[in-house]
Each structure stands twice: as C-alpha cells, then as structure tokens.
Amino acid sequence: MLSDFLYCCSHFTNPKDDLSFQISIAYPRGGDAIALRASSARDCQVWMQAIQKSSVICRDAEQKARGY
C-alpha cells in the first residue's frame, strides 16, 4: 500500500533553483526519487501542491478501505 511508504515532495537543496523539485519514496530495501523541472516557479508550486493533495486523498481512501 502507498501509505506504508514514506513519500516526500520537496524543492532541491539548491535555493537558487525555484523551478525544480523532487519526489521521493522510501522502500523497505532502499528508495527511489525522481527530479522534475517546471517551466516557471508558479508551475513548480502548483505541481507540488497538486501532488501533495493527491497523496493525502490516496492515503484517506486507503484508510477507509482498511476500516480505520
């Protein structure tokens, strides 16, 4: 299940780059990450918000399915 993994959507460590962000997920035996670059700082912010909102919706659906 997705909620069993640690999910993170964050800006890169380079504070000068407002167009890039990274999505990472921690698996039991390692992890994975993908770096994305938006065409504008506003797009980057909107993408991150949309991904985070979708993640919350998914976790809520999984919890309801499990009966929590």
Z-matrix of the N, CA and C atoms (Angstrom, degrees):
N
C 1 1.443
C 2 1.527 1 110.07
N 3 1.301 2 115.89 1 146.74
C 4 1.462 3 121.16 2 -179.19
C 5 1.517 4 111.76 3 -61.08
N 6 1.324 5 117.52 4 -37.51
C 7 1.465 6 120.38 5 -176.82
C 8 1.531 7 112.27 6 -68.75
N 9 1.325 8 117.93 7 -13.42
C 10 1.456 9 120.86 8 177.58
C 11 1.525 10 112.25 9 -77.70
N 12 1.305 11 117.60 10 -11.68
C 13 1.454 12 121.99 11 -177.16
C 14 1.522 13 110.45 12 -108.75
N 15 1.301 14 115.34 13 153.26
C 16 1.461 15 121.12 14 176.09
C 17 1.513 16 108.52 15 -84.20
N 18 1.303 17 117.01 16 125.61
C 19 1.463 18 122.97 17 -177.83
C 20 1.511 19 108.28 18 -116.48
N 21 1.308 20 116.62 19 138.99
C 22 1.455 21 120.36 20 -179.48
C 23 1.522 22 109.69 21 -143.74
N 24 1.302 23 116.02 22 132.55
C 25 1.458 24 122.42 23 175.31
C 26 1.517 25 106.20 24 -124.71
N 27 1.316 26 117.51 25 113.13
C 28 1.452 27 119.08 26 -174.68
C 29 1.519 28 111.79 27 -148.27
N 30 1.332 29 114.56 28 161.76
C 31 1.458 30 120.28 29 174.09
C 32 1.516 31 108.65 30 -69.28
N 33 1.322 32 115.30 31 154.99
C 34 1.461 33 119.79 32 174.73
C 35 1.520 34 110.06 33 -64.62
N 36 1.307 35 116.67 34 167.70
C 37 1.455 36 120.53 35 -179.22
C 38 1.521 37 111.99 36 -72.23
N 39 1.324 38 118.30 37 -13.74
C 40 1.457 39 121.83 38 179.03
C 41 1.532 40 109.03 39 -80.47
N 42 1.336 41 118.02 40 106.68
C 43 1.462 42 119.78 41 -176.83
C 44 1.528 43 113.90 42 -69.10
N 45 1.320 44 117.60 43 -13.86
C 46 1.465 45 121.11 44 -179.76
C 47 1.524 46 112.16 45 -80.91
N 48 1.316 47 116.90 46 -15.95
C 49 1.456 48 121.08 47 -175.68
C 50 1.530 49 110.19 48 -102.91
N 51 1.324 50 116.92 49 96.07
C 52 1.462 51 121.78 50 -179.46
C 53 1.523 52 112.26 51 -86.73
N 54 1.319 53 117.70 52 -0.91
C 55 1.457 54 120.97 53 -175.22
C 56 1.520 55 113.71 54 -99.63
N 57 1.312 56 117.77 55 -10.78
C 58 1.467 57 121.26 56 -175.87
C 59 1.514 58 111.54 57 -111.76
N 60 1.337 59 114.53 58 145.42
C 61 1.453 60 120.16 59 172.66
C 62 1.514 61 108.64 60 -147.17
N 63 1.314 62 115.05 61 166.20
C 64 1.458 63 121.01 62 -174.45
C 65 1.523 64 109.35 63 -130.30
N 66 1.316 65 115.25 64 138.29
C 67 1.459 66 121.94 65 173.78
C 68 1.518 67 105.77 66 -111.32
N 69 1.318 68 115.99 67 126.76
C 70 1.463 69 119.05 68 -179.91
C 71 1.521 70 109.69 69 -132.18
N 72 1.314 71 114.48 70 152.89
C 73 1.460 72 121.68 71 179.11
C 74 1.524 73 107.36 72 -139.84
N 75 1.320 74 115.65 73 134.46
C 76 1.458 75 121.14 74 -179.41
C 77 1.523 76 109.20 75 -96.42
N 78 1.293 77 116.96 76 121.68
C 79 1.453 78 122.83 77 176.23
C 80 1.527 79 108.44 78 -98.04
N 81 1.328 80 117.08 79 162.42
C 82 1.472 81 118.99 80 178.27
C 83 1.534 82 113.77 81 -57.16
N 84 1.326 83 117.38 82 -31.94
C 85 1.476 84 120.37 83 -179.79
C 86 1.514 85 111.10 84 -119.10
N 87 1.288 86 117.00 85 54.23
C 88 1.457 87 120.80 86 -179.63
C 89 1.509 88 109.82 87 118.60
N 90 1.295 89 117.26 88 -165.49
C 91 1.452 90 120.37 89 -178.89
C 92 1.507 91 110.95 90 -152.46
N 93 1.286 92 114.45 91 -176.56
C 94 1.452 93 120.13 92 179.74
C 95 1.513 94 108.56 93 -146.45
N 96 1.304 95 116.26 94 153.58
C 97 1.454 96 121.18 95 179.75
C 98 1.518 97 109.47 96 -147.65
N 99 1.307 98 115.05 97 150.32
C 100 1.451 99 120.92 98 175.46
C 101 1.524 100 107.29 99 -133.13
N 102 1.307 101 115.77 100 135.36
C 103 1.459 102 121.35 101 178.95
C 104 1.525 103 108.89 102 -103.67
N 105 1.307 104 115.65 103 135.08
C 106 1.459 105 121.90 104 -179.62
C 107 1.520 106 109.51 105 -126.07
N 108 1.319 107 115.45 106 150.54
C 109 1.459 108 120.57 107 179.51
C 110 1.524 109 108.15 108 -130.57
N 111 1.319 110 115.46 109 125.42
C 112 1.458 111 121.79 110 -179.56
C 113 1.530 112 110.04 111 -91.31
N 114 1.316 113 114.97 112 166.58
C 115 1.470 114 119.58 113 -179.86
C 116 1.524 115 112.01 114 -82.87
N 117 1.344 116 116.87 115 -16.25
C 118 1.468 117 120.38 116 177.55
C 119 1.524 118 108.59 117 -150.33
N 120 1.327 119 116.15 118 162.33
C 121 1.459 120 120.61 119 178.75
C 122 1.521 121 110.53 120 -63.96
N 123 1.316 122 117.14 121 -36.56
C 124 1.471 123 121.22 122 178.50
C 125 1.533 124 110.55 123 -64.77
N 126 1.336 125 117.20 124 -43.93
C 127 1.465 126 120.46 125 176.56
C 128 1.523 127 111.19 126 -59.79
N 129 1.309 128 116.37 127 -40.86
C 130 1.464 129 121.08 128 179.35
C 131 1.526 130 109.71 129 -60.43
N 132 1.303 131 116.70 130 -46.22
C 133 1.459 132 121.11 131 179.63
C 134 1.532 133 111.34 132 -63.62
N 135 1.317 134 117.06 133 -43.77
C 136 1.464 135 121.67 134 179.94
C 137 1.525 136 110.75 135 -64.01
N 138 1.329 137 117.55 136 -42.75
C 139 1.462 138 121.03 137 179.23
C 140 1.530 139 110.49 138 -61.38
N 141 1.338 140 115.98 139 -46.83
C 142 1.466 141 119.57 140 -179.20
C 143 1.523 142 110.97 141 -61.58
N 144 1.308 143 117.27 142 -42.08
C 145 1.465 144 120.45 143 178.74
C 146 1.521 145 111.33 144 -64.36
N 147 1.322 146 117.42 145 -42.12
C 148 1.463 147 121.48 146 -179.89
C 149 1.531 148 110.89 147 -64.79
N 150 1.309 149 117.54 148 -41.36
C 151 1.463 150 121.81 149 179.38
C 152 1.524 151 110.18 150 -65.78
N 153 1.318 152 117.13 151 -44.09
C 154 1.461 153 120.56 152 179.63
C 155 1.533 154 111.05 153 -65.33
N 156 1.328 155 117.41 154 -41.58
C 157 1.461 156 121.23 155 178.96
C 158 1.533 157 110.47 156 -63.52
N 159 1.329 158 116.85 157 -43.02
C 160 1.465 159 121.26 158 178.62
C 161 1.521 160 111.25 159 -63.28
N 162 1.313 161 116.87 160 -37.60
C 163 1.460 162 121.35 161 178.40
C 164 1.523 163 111.07 162 -63.67
N 165 1.323 164 116.80 163 -42.56
C 166 1.466 165 121.09 164 178.53
C 167 1.529 166 110.26 165 -63.74
N 168 1.322 167 116.98 166 -43.30
C 169 1.469 168 121.21 167 178.89
C 170 1.527 169 110.25 168 -61.36
N 171 1.327 170 116.67 169 -42.47
C 172 1.470 171 121.57 170 179.55
C 173 1.526 172 110.66 171 -63.91
N 174 1.316 173 117.34 172 -45.03
C 175 1.468 174 120.61 173 179.54
C 176 1.526 175 111.06 174 -62.77
N 177 1.333 176 116.47 175 -41.24
C 178 1.464 177 120.19 176 177.84
C 179 1.527 178 111.18 177 -61.66
N 180 1.327 179 117.21 178 -42.96
C 181 1.459 180 121.46 179 179.31
C 182 1.527 181 110.97 180 -63.65
N 183 1.341 182 117.09 181 -40.27
C 184 1.461 183 120.65 182 178.24
C 185 1.523 184 111.13 183 -64.80
N 186 1.326 185 116.58 184 -40.69
C 187 1.462 186 119.69 185 179.41
C 188 1.525 187 111.16 186 -65.77
N 189 1.324 188 117.42 187 -40.40
C 190 1.461 189 120.39 188 177.24
C 191 1.518 190 111.02 189 -64.01
N 192 1.332 191 116.64 190 -39.23
C 193 1.467 192 121.14 191 179.81
C 194 1.531 193 110.88 192 -66.28
N 195 1.322 194 116.18 193 -33.24
C 196 1.473 195 120.79 194 178.75
C 197 1.520 196 112.05 195 -81.43
N 198 1.312 197 117.54 196 -12.29
C 199 1.452 198 121.24 197 179.06
C 200 1.524 199 114.07 198 87.58
N 201 1.330 200 118.49 199 24.05
C 202 1.466 201 121.49 200 179.36
C 203 1.499 202 110.70 201 -84.89
